[in-house]
């Protein structure tokens, strides 16, 4: 039965990847994959779906609903007030065509580290990326990698980040968002610099091989995506200097406030509460400082709420899938193998979180499944909580970027109109290989120091 359960676990993960890459809704894909795990793992199907799946789904929803809600609303207001566009345009003008790749990564990173929702960042920066890549005649297929790398690598795992992947570990290790010290900062810096240089080298190599800029053909994208590309082409054509955009300094203030307040308040109160306060202040300041650009307050509020529900439901779906997977004996075998693997204890924690995030295709969802199981085990060994926090955060940013990751699928297909076959390889290199390599270095450094 254990062999069948392990095969079922692998088959279910493969099915989940396949269905999401085919464009099947992640909630449906997760439910179907959960059925496969339940049947092959010898679980009662009714219990697996009505109890295990729904407990994981609703538990994660209850824990993180307000964070997702305020984060999505903050992102929507940054978009509607044209603050996100102002920041992206400023970076475009400062760095110019010759540094197109760096400019796209920087624009995504600044907004993500400032607490703006990933999906808002993708849609806001993409038009700027198209403009820069066209002017530099760089291959369009690298835009998804630039967006993904700038959004979900070093920015969500770095000390002080307001992203949920840096907040979840605080609940299990009793730490603050800045946990991990200089090693955490060093690792974020290495990912940022290493990934930027690697991605730039990949783009230059493709250009040297004769690749040029060209938008995806309509046949490779849906009609909706093709229409979106056409609209964005028209949108980015005017000279930004003649556009009515907020001053970039004013646009950055809400982002800075979120980061500063989170890391100050997080020293004196629950980090999740601190993040909620910081996002509320960010939303308020964004509305007040740029009110003349905000034409639909209640409409933006409603849209942000809807975005939060969709993003949270998608994450809850994979958490539910992971909760079912955690019930089969094969999963226990996997966890025991990780705990007892040779090497420093932090290595087992790193591999455990990485593998579970890979199974779920979600950094936050994987942390939501892995840490309730692993944190008590490693805390009982007397390891440094700050080290475990940063290792967990870094580990969540490796295998989570497999092809079935929700943000990867959205960026490649919905935002950029590309296909995985054209665009995924550079994402794999800079958002899986590089962060996982740095994670190994982090384990070594935390073990030594």
VOGU-3710 file (C-alpha; in Angstrom, 3 decimals, decimal comma):
1> xxxxxxxxxx> 0,000/0,000/0,000  2,871/2,375/0,791  4,373/1,816/-2,645  0,981/2,442/-4,255  0,546/5,536/-2,107  3,927/6,924/-3,164  3,143/6,244/-6,816  -0,247/7,880/-6,323  1,383/10,937/-4,740  3,739/11,295/-7,701
11> xxxxxxxxxx> 0,912/10,674/-10,193  -1,333/13,227/-8,494  1,405/15,869/-8,581  2,084/15,126/-12,247  -1,640/15,383/-12,957  -1,881/18,699/-11,107  1,024/20,091/-13,160  -0,468/18,801/-16,395  -3,975/20,147/-15,760  -2,801/23,619/-14,723
21> xxxxxxxxxx> -0,481/23,859/-17,738  -3,482/22,982/-19,891  -5,345/25,943/-18,427  -7,696/23,979/-16,148  -8,865/26,020/-13,155  -6,552/25,298/-10,222  -9,465/24,550/-7,859  -10,838/21,886/-10,194  -7,341/20,524/-10,851  -6,606/20,320/-7,117
31> xxxxxxxxxx> -9,865/18,487/-6,408  -9,261/15,948/-9,181  -5,683/15,409/-7,999  -6,899/15,009/-4,412  -9,241/12,231/-5,548  -6,275/10,433/-7,137  -4,293/10,668/-3,885  -7,231/9,466/-1,802  -7,919/6,428/-3,989  -4,283/5,347/-4,385
41> xxxxxxxxxx> -3,484/6,084/-0,738  -6,325/3,990/0,645  -8,214/6,946/2,127  -11,960/7,162/2,491  -12,949/9,445/-0,386  -15,690/11,232/1,531  -13,404/11,881/4,499  -10,556/12,988/2,249  -12,660/15,594/0,438  -15,204/16,693/3,045
51> xxxxxxxxxx> -12,842/16,664/6,017  -9,146/16,716/5,064  -9,443/18,862/1,932  -11,965/21,309/3,349  -10,147/21,610/6,689  -6,972/22,618/4,856  -8,914/24,941/2,550  -10,937/26,746/5,230  -8,132/26,797/7,790  -5,801/28,655/5,440
61> xxxxxxxxxx> -8,646/30,944/4,349  -9,447/31,901/7,943  -5,792/32,502/8,839  -4,826/34,704/5,901  -8,007/36,244/4,490  -7,404/39,736/5,878  -3,787/39,769/4,654  -4,842/38,774/1,136  -7,743/41,250/1,229  -5,744/44,312/2,270
71> xxxxxxxxxx> -2,823/43,341/0,020  -5,084/43,056/-3,031  -6,888/46,314/-2,229  -3,572/48,105/-1,736  -2,363/46,784/-5,071  -5,573/47,819/-6,805  -5,368/51,379/-5,474  -1,704/51,600/-6,509  -2,847/50,567/-9,971  -5,920/52,798/-10,187
81> xxxxxxxxxx> -4,094/55,897/-8,943  -1,471/55,199/-11,640  1,204/54,992/-8,936  2,443/51,642/-10,208  2,672/52,987/-13,745  4,466/56,123/-12,540  7,128/54,018/-10,795  7,536/51,755/-13,830  7,809/54,717/-16,210  10,370/56,429/-13,979
91> xxxxxxxxxx> 12,536/53,301/-13,940  12,161/53,009/-17,709  13,371/56,573/-18,230  16,237/56,305/-15,725  17,699/53,010/-16,923  16,742/53,252/-20,583  16,709/50,755/-23,405  20,263/49,478/-22,861  19,288/48,136/-19,444  15,840/46,889/-20,427
101> xxxxxxxxxx> 16,043/43,601/-18,527  17,317/45,268/-15,356  14,632/47,958/-15,596  11,810/45,395/-15,797  13,209/43,361/-12,900  13,736/46,506/-10,810  10,218/47,812/-11,433  8,655/44,502/-10,410  10,936/44,156/-7,386  10,323/47,648/-5,998
111> xxxxxxxxxx> 6,563/47,243/-6,120  6,544/43,678/-4,791  8,866/44,507/-1,893  6,579/47,432/-1,181  3,632/45,114/-0,650  1,823/45,383/-4,000  -0,018/42,231/-5,088  1,967/40,047/-7,507  -0,746/40,029/-10,136  -1,097/43,817/-10,063
121> xxxxxxxxxx> 2,674/44,103/-10,521  2,599/41,791/-13,525  -0,151/43,669/-15,326  1,318/47,080/-14,420  4,895/46,381/-15,514  4,184/44,320/-18,639  3,370/47,316/-20,907  6,618/48,979/-19,850  8,494/45,752/-20,519  7,017/45,537/-24,015
131> xxxxxxxxxx> 8,080/49,111/-24,731  11,651/48,526/-23,520  12,125/45,130/-25,150  10,797/46,422/-28,480  13,077/49,458/-28,434  16,080/47,214/-27,640  14,885/44,527/-30,090  15,077/41,836/-27,396  13,083/38,565/-27,574  9,624/38,931/-26,074
141> xxxxxxxxxx> 9,746/35,401/-24,604  12,084/36,610/-21,844  9,589/39,130/-20,441  7,781/36,505/-18,296  11,102/35,507/-16,707  11,926/39,145/-15,904  8,505/39,668/-14,313  8,577/36,416/-12,342  12,154/36,882/-11,160  11,514/40,461/-10,048
151> xxxxxxxxxx> 8,302/39,493/-8,256  8,764/36,161/-6,496  12,438/35,472/-5,897  14,495/37,730/-3,625  11,669/40,174/-2,862  9,381/37,696/-1,113  12,111/35,861/0,831  14,308/38,798/1,932  14,380/40,057/5,528  11,845/42,823/6,079
161> xxxxxxxxxx> 9,641/41,901/3,121  5,890/42,438/3,640  5,089/39,460/1,393  3,175/36,645/3,079  6,020/34,167/2,523  8,076/36,213/4,997  5,183/36,579/7,446  3,980/32,963/7,736  7,216/31,743/9,430  6,778/34,345/12,187
171> xxxxxxxxxx> 3,663/32,489/13,339  5,575/29,236/13,889  8,977/30,399/15,083  7,995/33,462/17,149  10,203/35,700/15,026  9,940/39,102/13,348  9,971/39,899/9,605  13,665/40,846/9,793  14,702/37,436/11,169  17,792/35,820/9,720
181> xxxxxxxxxx> 20,307/38,624/10,157  23,116/39,364/7,745  23,006/35,905/6,181  19,424/36,518/5,056  20,418/39,859/3,534  23,416/38,278/1,817  21,281/35,511/0,313  18,728/37,989/-1,025  21,548/40,059/-2,512  23,112/37,001/-4,172
191> xxxxxxxxxx> 19,792/35,981/-5,730  19,139/39,531/-6,926  22,566/40,094/-8,493  23,106/36,539/-9,700  19,667/36,265/-11,252  19,888/39,670/-12,902  23,255/38,875/-14,473  22,163/35,378/-15,530  18,929/36,581/-17,107  20,774/39,368/-18,903
201> xxxxxxxxxx> 23,290/36,857/-20,258  20,480/34,586/-21,494  18,845/37,481/-23,317  22,123/38,601/-24,906  22,866/35,047/-26,061  19,430/34,737/-27,664  19,904/38,075/-29,430  23,348/37,010/-30,658  21,710/33,886/-32,081  19,421/36,029/-34,186
211> xxxxxxxxxx> 16,294/36,271/-32,014  14,473/39,594/-32,276  11,447/41,215/-30,675  8,063/40,003/-31,827  4,758/39,818/-30,004  3,251/36,355/-29,619  1,087/35,308/-32,524  -2,638/35,306/-31,901  -2,638/31,569/-32,557  -0,541/30,977/-29,442
221> xxxxxxxxxx> -2,843/32,910/-27,147  -6,508/33,264/-26,451  -8,592/35,957/-28,140  -8,774/37,749/-24,815  -4,990/37,778/-24,499  -4,563/38,993/-28,075  -7,022/41,813/-27,442  -5,172/42,680/-24,229  -1,853/42,866/-26,095  -3,381/45,173/-28,687
231> xxxxxxxxxx> -4,802/47,431/-25,987  -1,455/47,568/-24,176  0,341/48,400/-27,420  -1,905/51,431/-27,829  -1,597/52,327/-24,165  2,198/52,485/-24,077  2,616/54,453/-27,289  2,266/58,031/-25,963  5,299/59,844/-24,619  5,232/59,258/-20,832
241> xxxxxxxxxx> 6,385/62,823/-20,240  3,061/64,040/-21,619  1,019/61,549/-19,589  -0,919/62,584/-16,488  0,842/60,490/-13,852  1,523/61,143/-10,160  4,978/62,288/-9,132  7,167/59,237/-8,602  8,223/60,376/-5,116  4,584/60,602/-4,038
251> xxxxxxxxxx> 3,887/57,234/-5,704  6,648/55,521/-3,722  5,595/56,912/-0,324  2,832/54,311/0,306  5,262/51,471/-0,515  7,900/52,873/1,814  5,359/53,302/4,604  4,267/49,679/4,355  7,859/48,425/4,665  8,839/50,802/7,477
261> xxxxxxxxxx> 5,692/50,327/9,559  5,773/46,533/9,210  9,342/46,292/10,426  8,939/48,794/13,257  5,587/47,547/14,547  6,649/43,940/14,004  9,179/44,353/16,812  6,412/45,095/19,347  3,370/43,114/18,189  2,285/40,099/16,192
271> xxxxxxxxxx> 3,858/40,508/12,709  0,588/39,629/10,973  -1,197/42,383/12,895  1,669/44,742/12,070  1,296/43,909/8,378  -2,450/44,564/8,474  -1,845/47,968/10,072  0,917/48,793/7,578  -1,264/47,867/4,583  -4,189/49,872/5,973
281> xxxxxxxxxx> -1,942/52,929/6,302  -0,581/52,323/2,804  -4,089/52,178/1,353  -5,141/55,332/3,204  -2,080/57,343/2,193  -2,374/56,146/-1,415  -5,971/57,342/-1,604  -5,326/60,681/0,097  -2,070/61,582/-1,647  -3,292/60,662/-5,132
291> xxxxxxxxxx> -7,042/61,197/-4,816  -7,274/63,163/-8,053  -6,211/60,070/-9,996  -8,711/57,824/-8,213  -12,012/58,054/-10,094  -13,711/54,899/-8,823  -13,108/54,450/-5,098  -15,878/51,953/-4,384  -15,367/50,220/-7,700  -11,648/49,790/-6,995
301> xxxxxxxxxx> -12,453/48,538/-3,510  -14,843/45,952/-4,941  -12,370/44,849/-7,628  -9,575/44,525/-5,077  -11,842/42,400/-2,895  -12,717/40,144/-5,813  -9,033/39,797/-6,707  -8,270/38,817/-3,111  -10,960/36,158/-3,088  -9,759/34,631/-6,352
311> xxxxxxxxxx> -6,085/34,621/-5,319  -6,873/33,251/-1,852  -9,237/30,571/-3,159  -6,588/29,398/-5,626  -4,007/29,158/-2,849  -6,485/27,441/-0,509  -7,151/24,880/-3,244  -3,526/23,726/-3,293  -3,379/23,815/0,509  -6,403/21,516/0,503
321> xxxxxxxxxx> -4,614/19,238/-1,971  -1,568/19,189/0,291  -3,744/18,442/3,323  -5,085/15,337/1,604  -1,567/14,333/0,576  -0,455/14,673/4,194  -2,918/11,932/5,219  -1,354/9,103/3,191  1,376/6,942/4,690  3,692/7,783/1,798
331> xxxxxxxxxx> 3,726/11,406/2,957  4,763/10,328/6,457  7,549/8,262/4,917  8,703/11,334/3,019  8,700/13,532/6,142  10,516/10,914/8,236  13,111/10,551/5,512  13,701/14,310/5,516  13,936/14,524/9,296  16,435/11,685/9,485
341> xxxxxxxxxx> 18,474/12,584/6,411  22,237/12,933/6,950  23,685/16,396/7,332  22,830/19,432/9,444  19,244/19,639/10,805  18,557/22,807/8,816  19,085/20,807/5,633  16,103/18,599/6,454  13,942/21,680/7,092  15,094/23,272/3,831
351> xxxxxxxxxx> 14,440/20,190/1,729  11,106/19,527/3,457  9,715/22,998/2,801  11,112/23,002/-0,753  9,534/19,659/-1,637  6,129/20,523/-0,167  6,093/23,910/-1,912  6,934/22,087/-5,127  4,087/19,611/-4,595  1,560/22,398/-4,062
361> xxxxxxxxxx> 3,049/24,783/-6,632  2,666/27,576/-4,104  5,189/29,195/-1,759  2,622/30,400/0,757  0,459/27,301/0,382  3,473/25,041/0,849  4,536/26,933/3,966  0,984/26,620/5,287  1,254/22,837/5,006  4,930/22,289/5,848
371> xxxxxxxxxx> 5,464/24,460/8,917  2,667/23,080/11,123  4,333/19,684/10,659  8,028/20,575/10,581  8,332/23,632/12,852  7,535/21,835/16,148  10,000/19,053/15,259  12,906/21,401/14,597  11,996/23,838/17,379  12,291/20,933/19,839
381> xxxxxxxxxx> 15,893/20,436/18,675  16,846/23,859/19,998  17,759/25,408/16,644  17,883/29,192/16,261  14,354/30,444/15,376  15,719/33,230/13,169  17,747/30,770/11,115  14,741/28,462/10,719  12,554/31,408/9,694  14,916/32,517/6,944
391> xxxxxxxxxx> 15,619/28,976/5,735  11,865/28,356/5,486  11,277/31,588/3,572  14,149/30,921/1,176  13,027/27,320/0,680  9,532/28,467/-0,260  11,008/30,362/-3,219  12,560/27,410/-5,044  10,445/24,567/-6,370  7,280/26,637/-5,923
401> xxxxxxxxxx> 8,006/28,103/-9,382  7,394/24,814/-11,177  5,141/25,060/-14,251  1,892/24,676/-12,252  2,577/27,689/-10,008  -0,421/30,011/-10,278  1,585/33,190/-10,791  3,843/31,539/-13,375  0,820/30,319/-15,341  -0,860/33,736/-15,132
411> xxxxxxxxxx> 2,296/35,635/-16,133  3,255/33,385/-19,026  -0,203/32,929/-20,522  -2,642/35,616/-19,347  -0,315/38,615/-18,991  2,296/37,967/-21,681  0,361/35,700/-24,074  3,331/33,328/-24,264  3,538/29,535/-23,916  5,479/27,448/-21,434
421> xxxxxxxxxx> 7,466/25,871/-24,252  8,812/29,300/-25,303  9,058/31,147/-22,011  9,503/28,716/-19,122  13,190/27,722/-19,443  14,639/31,063/-18,234  12,058/31,096/-15,412  13,287/27,654/-14,366  16,897/28,821/-14,328  16,568/32,088/-12,390
431> xxxxxxxxxx> 13,581/31,243/-10,176  14,293/27,594/-9,314  17,945/26,667/-9,939  19,453/29,888/-8,566  17,302/30,278/-5,405  17,723/26,582/-4,591  21,502/26,914/-4,935  21,505/29,952/-2,630  19,313/28,003/-0,201  22,081/25,385/0,042
441> xxxxxxxxx> 24,575/28,152/0,792  22,231/29,556/3,458  22,027/26,159/5,183  25,828/26,012/5,256  26,246/29,558/6,586  23,559/29,245/9,270  25,094/25,936/10,377  28,571/27,458/10,666  27,597/30,804/12,177
//
